[in-house]
């Protein structure tokens, strides 16, 4: 019913849909091929007794085909699930392929080894973070660029409007209550920022140093005392014009000079006791006035 040699001659020399001829060789696209090479020993169609390894979602299965099931296409292949442990998988292969050709058993184990190595590499690559290169259509790029440009223009416009409204509020363009043009929370936030900026400016300003003359008050007091003494002297001289003669006036002037000198010495001693106070005394000038009619003299201190 089935002759392997006839099948191989037809497949090899006439036509096979799984055959792929490349510069490096002739390969087979059949998923059941144990080596992937198109030759007599590896062809799954031209061998009635055949075994291979297949992968289903990370799980390896051992597939076996015998001549006894050739008449049942729905039960042509028998499969056995292999464990993830490599050594145990080899033991199961040896168990199920005990009396099979040694070359086929060896090729099956080689396929299991290669697939195990491939699974290990896939896990390592999955754990690594790698850059994913994605292409974007030209229309999408243009659309995103237009949207970005419009968003920037809108943002600039909003900022300019906000700035203009704040300047108008500061100038008092809106009398009375604040017009609800911008959100109240935003307005309060801006006012808080301005207050904080003013406080920082005040803190940063350096305090100016001023120099003040510290003895002005003392000089004024001395001047007032001198004017007071002069007024008293003038009043006394006016009252005693008719009674006191010229000699008596001279003696009075001398006594007053002595009293002033003593008062000056006392003030100087007081100034020495307090080194922070240095009062400046003005020079006293004695002026004598003689009248021709009565021969009277008046004295004044300047």
Backbone torsions as a table, in degrees:
resi	resn	phi	psi	omega
1	UNK	NA	-36.9	179.6
2	UNK	-130.9	128.3	179.5
3	UNK	-124.3	112.8	-173.9
4	UNK	-65.0	-37.0	-177.2
5	UNK	-67.2	-40.6	178.8
6	UNK	-64.0	-42.4	179.1
7	UNK	-61.0	-42.4	-179.0
8	UNK	-65.9	-39.9	179.3
9	UNK	-63.3	-39.5	179.5
10	UNK	-68.2	-44.5	-177.6
11	UNK	-67.1	-42.3	-172.6
12	UNK	-73.9	-42.6	-170.5
13	UNK	-102.2	-13.2	-178.3
14	UNK	-112.1	-77.8	-176.8
15	UNK	-153.5	139.3	172.6
16	UNK	-144.9	125.7	-178.2
17	UNK	-71.4	-18.8	-180.0
18	UNK	-92.1	-4.7	-175.9
19	UNK	-78.8	137.6	177.4
20	UNK	-132.0	109.4	-179.0
21	UNK	-93.0	119.5	178.9
22	UNK	-122.8	175.5	-179.7
23	UNK	-66.1	-33.1	-178.2
24	UNK	-82.7	-17.5	-179.0
25	UNK	163.0	-171.1	179.5
26	UNK	-111.0	124.2	-176.1
27	UNK	-118.6	166.0	-177.2
28	UNK	-120.1	133.0	179.3
29	UNK	-93.5	1.9	-179.3
30	UNK	-66.4	127.6	-177.7
31	UNK	-65.8	-17.0	-179.8
32	UNK	-90.8	-2.2	-179.0
33	UNK	-69.3	130.8	-173.6
34	UNK	-79.0	-25.7	-179.3
35	UNK	-116.3	-22.0	-176.3
36	UNK	84.8	4.0	-179.8
37	UNK	-107.6	140.8	179.7
38	UNK	-86.4	100.7	174.5
39	UNK	-149.9	176.8	-173.1
40	UNK	-66.9	-41.5	-176.1
41	UNK	-79.0	-21.6	-176.8
42	UNK	-101.6	-2.2	-176.9
43	UNK	-77.5	120.4	-180.0
44	UNK	-74.5	-16.8	-179.3
45	UNK	-87.4	-32.3	-176.2
46	UNK	-95.3	10.9	177.8
47	UNK	-127.0	117.7	180.0
48	UNK	-71.8	-26.0	178.6
49	UNK	-114.6	112.3	-170.8
50	UNK	-147.4	149.9	178.9
51	UNK	-143.3	146.3	-179.3
52	UNK	-157.4	174.9	178.9
53	UNK	-120.2	134.5	177.3
54	UNK	-130.5	155.1	-177.3
55	UNK	-113.1	127.9	176.6
56	UNK	-125.5	99.3	177.3
57	UNK	56.4	44.5	177.8
58	UNK	85.1	1.9	179.2
59	UNK	-112.7	131.5	-178.8
60	UNK	-94.1	140.2	178.0
61	UNK	-128.3	144.3	174.5
62	UNK	-96.9	116.9	180.0
63	UNK	-101.9	136.0	-179.7
64	UNK	-134.1	141.4	179.1
65	UNK	-130.6	135.8	179.0
66	UNK	-127.2	163.3	-177.9
67	UNK	-71.3	-22.5	-177.1
68	UNK	-70.0	-22.7	-178.9
69	UNK	-106.1	18.1	-179.9
70	UNK	-66.1	-27.8	-178.7
71	UNK	-85.1	-3.2	178.1
72	UNK	-119.7	91.6	-177.5
73	UNK	-61.8	-30.6	180.0
74	UNK	-73.9	-14.7	178.6
75	UNK	-125.7	31.6	-174.8
76	UNK	-70.9	-37.9	-176.0
77	UNK	-108.5	136.2	174.7
78	UNK	-109.6	132.3	-177.4
79	UNK	-125.7	148.0	179.7
80	UNK	-130.0	130.9	-179.9
81	UNK	-74.9	132.9	-179.9
82	UNK	-100.1	142.0	177.7
83	UNK	-70.8	165.4	-179.4
84	UNK	-74.0	-21.4	176.7
85	UNK	-72.4	127.0	-175.4
86	UNK	-65.2	-42.7	-177.6
87	UNK	-66.7	-41.8	178.6
88	UNK	-66.5	-34.5	177.3
89	UNK	-64.8	-39.5	176.4
90	UNK	-64.1	-38.5	177.9
91	UNK	-62.6	-40.7	179.2
92	UNK	-66.1	-38.1	177.3
93	UNK	-63.2	-44.2	177.3
94	UNK	-61.9	-36.0	-178.5
95	UNK	-67.7	-44.7	-176.2
96	UNK	-83.2	-20.7	-179.8
97	UNK	-114.0	45.3	-176.3
98	UNK	-68.0	-45.8	-174.4
99	UNK	-104.6	20.9	179.8
100	UNK	-89.8	166.7	179.2
101	UNK	-61.0	139.3	-176.3
102	UNK	-63.1	-35.0	179.6
103	UNK	-64.6	-40.8	179.5
104	UNK	-67.7	-39.8	177.6
105	UNK	-63.5	-41.3	-179.7
106	UNK	-64.8	-42.7	179.0
107	UNK	-65.7	-35.1	177.8
108	UNK	-65.4	-42.7	178.0
109	UNK	-66.1	-37.2	176.6
110	UNK	-62.3	-40.7	178.7
111	UNK	-64.2	-40.3	177.7
112	UNK	-62.4	-40.5	179.8
113	UNK	-63.9	-47.0	-179.2
114	UNK	-63.3	-40.4	-179.4
115	UNK	-69.4	-34.4	176.2
116	UNK	-65.5	-43.7	177.1
117	UNK	-62.6	-39.1	178.5
118	UNK	-64.4	-39.3	178.7
119	UNK	-65.4	-37.8	178.1
120	UNK	-64.8	-42.7	178.6
121	UNK	-65.1	-37.0	178.8
122	UNK	-64.2	-39.3	177.6
123	UNK	-65.1	-42.0	179.2
124	UNK	-63.5	-41.9	179.0
125	UNK	-67.1	-34.3	179.0
126	UNK	-67.5	-32.4	179.8
127	UNK	-75.7	-24.7	-179.6
128	UNK	-79.2	148.4	175.4
129	UNK	-92.2	115.5	-177.5
130	UNK	-123.1	151.1	178.5
131	UNK	-73.9	138.0	179.6
132	UNK	-107.3	120.4	-178.8
133	UNK	-89.1	122.6	-179.5
134	UNK	-126.2	141.7	178.8
135	UNK	-98.7	144.3	177.1
136	UNK	-119.2	137.1	-179.5
137	UNK	-64.6	154.6	-179.2
138	UNK	-64.6	-38.8	179.6
139	UNK	-62.3	-40.0	179.8
140	UNK	-66.3	-39.2	177.9
141	UNK	-63.2	-43.8	179.1
142	UNK	-63.6	-42.0	179.8
143	UNK	-62.1	-42.9	178.9
144	UNK	-66.0	-36.5	178.8
145	UNK	-65.6	-41.7	178.0
146	UNK	-64.0	-42.6	178.9
147	UNK	-63.2	-40.0	179.3
148	UNK	-64.5	-41.5	179.2
149	UNK	-63.9	-42.5	178.8
150	UNK	-65.3	-38.4	179.3
151	UNK	-65.1	-40.0	178.3
152	UNK	-64.7	-43.0	178.9
153	UNK	-63.1	-41.5	178.3
154	UNK	-63.7	-39.1	179.8
155	UNK	-65.3	-43.1	178.8
156	UNK	-63.2	-40.7	179.9
157	UNK	-64.5	-43.8	178.7
158	UNK	-60.9	-41.3	179.5
159	UNK	-64.5	-42.2	-179.0
160	UNK	-66.1	-41.4	178.3
161	UNK	-63.1	-43.8	179.5
162	UNK	-61.8	-42.7	179.4
163	UNK	-63.7	-42.9	179.8
164	UNK	-63.7	-41.7	179.2
165	UNK	-64.9	-39.7	178.2
166	UNK	-65.5	-39.4	177.2
167	UNK	-63.8	-39.1	178.1
168	UNK	-65.8	-39.6	177.8
169	UNK	-63.4	-39.2	179.3
170	UNK	-67.7	-38.2	180.0
171	UNK	-74.3	-13.6	-179.2
172	UNK	82.9	31.3	179.0
173	UNK	-66.9	-32.9	-178.5
174	UNK	-99.2	97.5	-178.4
175	UNK	-74.5	162.0	178.3
176	UNK	75.3	-141.5	-179.4
177	UNK	-71.7	156.9	-179.3
178	UNK	-69.4	130.4	178.0
179	UNK	-73.2	135.9	-176.5
180	UNK	-80.9	66.9	179.2
181	UNK	-89.1	-46.0	177.7
182	UNK	-108.3	159.9	180.0
183	UNK	-59.0	142.5	-178.0
184	UNK	-64.1	-39.5	-179.4
185	UNK	-62.5	-41.0	178.7
186	UNK	-65.1	-41.2	179.6
187	UNK	-63.3	-45.1	178.8
188	UNK	-63.2	-38.2	178.5
189	UNK	-62.6	-41.2	179.2
190	UNK	-66.1	-41.4	177.8
191	UNK	-62.4	-40.0	177.5
192	UNK	-62.8	-41.4	178.6
193	UNK	-62.4	-42.0	179.6
194	UNK	-64.9	-40.8	178.5
195	UNK	-62.5	-42.0	178.9
196	UNK	-64.3	-39.0	179.4
197	UNK	-65.6	-39.3	178.1
198	UNK	-64.7	-42.1	178.2
199	UNK	-60.9	-41.5	178.4
200	UNK	-63.9	-38.5	178.0
201	UNK	-64.3	-40.7	178.5
202	UNK	-63.7	-39.7	178.8
203	UNK	-66.8	-35.4	-177.4
204	UNK	-75.0	-24.7	-178.9
205	UNK	-65.2	135.7	177.9
206	UNK	-83.2	140.0	179.9
207	UNK	-73.4	131.9	-179.3
208	UNK	-74.7	142.4	179.7
209	UNK	-99.0	125.7	-179.6
210	UNK	-117.8	145.3	177.9
211	UNK	-112.7	123.5	-175.3
212	UNK	-120.3	138.8	177.9
213	UNK	-73.9	124.4	-170.7
214	UNK	-95.4	2.1	-175.0
215	UNK	-119.6	18.2	179.5
216	UNK	-66.6	-42.3	-177.5
217	UNK	-64.2	-40.1	-180.0
218	UNK	-65.1	-41.4	178.7
219	UNK	-63.0	-41.5	179.0
220	UNK	-62.5	-40.4	178.4
221	UNK	-62.2	-43.3	178.4
222	UNK	-61.4	-41.3	178.8
223	UNK	-63.3	-41.7	179.3
224	UNK	-63.4	-40.7	177.1
225	UNK	-61.7	-41.8	179.9
226	UNK	-63.2	-43.4	179.2
227	UNK	-65.0	-37.7	178.3
228	UNK	-64.1	-42.6	177.9
229	UNK	-63.8	-38.6	179.1
230	UNK	-64.2	-41.2	179.7
231	UNK	-64.3	-41.4	179.8
232	UNK	-64.9	-42.0	179.8
233	UNK	-63.3	-43.1	179.5
234	UNK	-63.1	-40.4	179.6
235	UNK	-64.6	-42.8	179.3
236	UNK	-66.0	-37.9	179.5
237	UNK	-66.5	-37.0	178.8
238	UNK	-66.6	-35.1	-178.8
239	UNK	-74.7	-32.1	-174.3
240	UNK	-99.0	12.0	-178.8
241	UNK	-60.9	-40.4	-175.6
242	UNK	-81.8	-21.1	-172.1
243	UNK	-102.5	-36.6	-173.4
244	UNK	-97.0	133.0	178.9
245	UNK	-86.0	-177.9	-174.9
246	UNK	-65.4	-36.3	-179.3
247	UNK	-67.6	-41.3	178.9
248	UNK	-63.4	-37.5	179.9
249	UNK	-63.0	-38.6	179.4
250	UNK	-64.8	-40.5	178.3
251	UNK	-65.0	-38.1	178.6
252	UNK	-63.9	-41.2	179.7
253	UNK	-63.5	-39.6	179.7
254	UNK	-64.1	-44.0	178.2
255	UNK	-61.1	-41.1	-179.9
256	UNK	-65.4	-37.7	177.4
257	UNK	-61.6	-42.4	179.2
258	UNK	-62.6	-42.6	179.0
259	UNK	-60.9	-40.6	179.9
260	UNK	-66.3	-38.8	178.4
261	UNK	-63.1	-42.6	178.2
262	UNK	-62.1	-42.6	177.7
263	UNK	-63.1	-36.3	177.2
264	UNK	-66.0	-39.8	176.8
265	UNK	-64.3	-40.0	178.2
266	UNK	-64.0	-40.5	178.8
267	UNK	-67.2	-34.6	178.2
268	UNK	-66.9	-41.5	176.0
269	UNK	-60.5	-41.9	177.4
270	UNK	-61.4	-37.7	177.2
271	UNK	-66.9	-34.6	177.1
272	UNK	-68.1	-37.3	177.7
273	UNK	-63.2	-34.4	179.0
274	UNK	-113.6	96.8	-176.3
275	UNK	-67.6	-19.9	-178.9
276	UNK	-72.0	-19.9	-177.4
277	UNK	-107.3	121.7	178.3
278	UNK	-129.3	89.2	-178.2
279	UNK	-78.8	137.3	179.0
280	UNK	-96.7	123.1	179.1
281	UNK	-93.1	134.1	177.0
282	UNK	-85.0	149.6	-179.8
283	UNK	-71.4	133.0	-179.9
284	UNK	-90.8	135.1	-179.7
285	UNK	-119.0	126.2	-179.7
286	UNK	-93.3	122.8	-178.6
287	UNK	-116.1	126.0	177.9
288	UNK	-112.6	131.2	-179.3
289	UNK	-118.3	126.5	178.2
290	UNK	-110.5	132.3	176.2
291	UNK	-97.8	136.7	-177.1
292	UNK	-72.5	-33.8	-174.8
293	UNK	-69.1	-56.6	-172.9
294	UNK	-99.8	-9.0	-178.7
295	UNK	70.0	21.6	-179.0
296	UNK	-90.6	150.5	179.4
297	UNK	-121.3	137.8	173.9
298	UNK	-119.0	137.8	179.2
299	UNK	-112.7	143.8	176.9
300	UNK	-142.1	145.0	-178.9
301	UNK	-108.1	129.2	177.3
302	UNK	-117.6	NA	NA
